[in-house]
């Protein structure tokens, strides 16, 4: 294997396409594989027939791929500019699309027996109170209303966040800053007051740009001091018993994407199991609402047979990957193909303590945030970035054919050096970048 240390980032960059702020159904974003449209069905709900309908339209107008994003939205890729209006109208004839300020609630709100507050009612009050602000807010300004420990919302960024303590009280925060506790009857008003402050600063403003003193003054008398946030990070379990007697069966799209044909077959399997409703969920998930646990287990078996993830532990759950060169003009390695091989190669390495990012190019679309380890495609092979993003400076470069040996070397590094009970992330952080690079060099 040819190995080079301290590679210049310019060697790995490829010319990028112009990208928009926030794609929508009728205003898609240009990507390396055509136009990308994003849509959110009302309430994040789909019937099997609607899922099959969107899957069919993805094949007719796009490249056939359907994605469920980290926030639980749908995306269709590979669209052509001339067919976007027809595609959008076809989608709207299949399912109603949510509009307005993005308000995220847990996928099982109203159904989760462990729910601490009424997120559905709170979202309705916030939506009503803030309706007049939408035109003055940027498209990414988001409210998160987290009412249950298993909602999966804690990892999502928010401009304003509410976290239920109980039916009468919520913790409230602006961006990443917890600012106090608010009573249920005042919570929607406090959220609206902060959205108004963001709107006053212009469409480029976000929650983090509002001065904390101004935020406190705007909700004086409503919010009492408290500097803690308690929010669950776990997603709904593989099978979750609901308070109406049904069960939610969780399936995850491998690397956030599935072929439309597979999704159409999933919808058919759902109907056969008596499922009449899907819930879109964070972390690329679909929740099928079944009549009982027996039907849920049968549906999970059907989904696994179609290549979807149904296990609590699966290496693919801890790898982010774009389509790469298999479907994107900017991609320099087939990122999802590579990621699938790596997940099967070293299951033990993916212990849940860190996320591996495999990126087709330096844009890092699948995982814009920093990752412990990132493999990024470049003009002369693949680069390894440690503790940073795909666009940051790689510490090593190697041929694309050496990716699997590199991962095997890293797995060996952990096995040879781990302390009792030590996770992969903790071990690598203790060993440091130099040890990781040395292991890569030996591959």
Secondary structure as GFF3:
##gff-version 3
##sequence-region A 1 443
A	DSSP	beta_strand	4	5	.	.	.	ID=ss1
A	DSSP	three_ten_helix	9	11	.	.	.	ID=ss2
A	DSSP	beta_strand	29	31	.	.	.	ID=ss3
A	DSSP	beta_strand	34	39	.	.	.	ID=ss4
A	DSSP	three_ten_helix	42	44	.	.	.	ID=ss5
A	DSSP	beta_strand	45	46	.	.	.	ID=ss6
A	DSSP	alpha_helix	48	61	.	.	.	ID=ss7
A	DSSP	beta_strand	65	68	.	.	.	ID=ss8
A	DSSP	beta_strand	74	79	.	.	.	ID=ss9
A	DSSP	three_ten_helix	81	83	.	.	.	ID=ss10
A	DSSP	alpha_helix	84	94	.	.	.	ID=ss11
A	DSSP	beta_strand	102	105	.	.	.	ID=ss12
A	DSSP	alpha_helix	119	130	.	.	.	ID=ss13
A	DSSP	three_ten_helix	131	136	.	.	.	ID=ss14
A	DSSP	beta_strand	142	146	.	.	.	ID=ss15
A	DSSP	beta_strand	160	166	.	.	.	ID=ss16
A	DSSP	beta_strand	169	174	.	.	.	ID=ss17
A	DSSP	beta_strand	177	183	.	.	.	ID=ss18
A	DSSP	alpha_helix	184	200	.	.	.	ID=ss19
A	DSSP	three_ten_helix	207	209	.	.	.	ID=ss20
A	DSSP	alpha_helix	212	218	.	.	.	ID=ss21
A	DSSP	beta_strand	223	224	.	.	.	ID=ss22
A	DSSP	beta_strand	239	241	.	.	.	ID=ss23
A	DSSP	beta_strand	247	252	.	.	.	ID=ss24
A	DSSP	three_ten_helix	254	256	.	.	.	ID=ss25
A	DSSP	beta_strand	257	259	.	.	.	ID=ss26
A	DSSP	alpha_helix	260	272	.	.	.	ID=ss27
A	DSSP	beta_strand	278	281	.	.	.	ID=ss28
A	DSSP	beta_strand	285	290	.	.	.	ID=ss29
A	DSSP	alpha_helix	293	305	.	.	.	ID=ss30
A	DSSP	three_ten_helix	315	318	.	.	.	ID=ss31
A	DSSP	beta_strand	319	321	.	.	.	ID=ss32
A	DSSP	three_ten_helix	324	326	.	.	.	ID=ss33
A	DSSP	alpha_helix	335	345	.	.	.	ID=ss34
A	DSSP	three_ten_helix	347	349	.	.	.	ID=ss35
A	DSSP	beta_strand	356	359	.	.	.	ID=ss36
A	DSSP	beta_strand	371	378	.	.	.	ID=ss37
A	DSSP	beta_strand	381	388	.	.	.	ID=ss38
A	DSSP	beta_strand	396	398	.	.	.	ID=ss39
A	DSSP	three_ten_helix	400	402	.	.	.	ID=ss40
A	DSSP	alpha_helix	403	417	.	.	.	ID=ss41
A	DSSP	alpha_helix	424	431	.	.	.	ID=ss42
A	DSSP	alpha_helix	433	442	.	.	.	ID=ss43
###
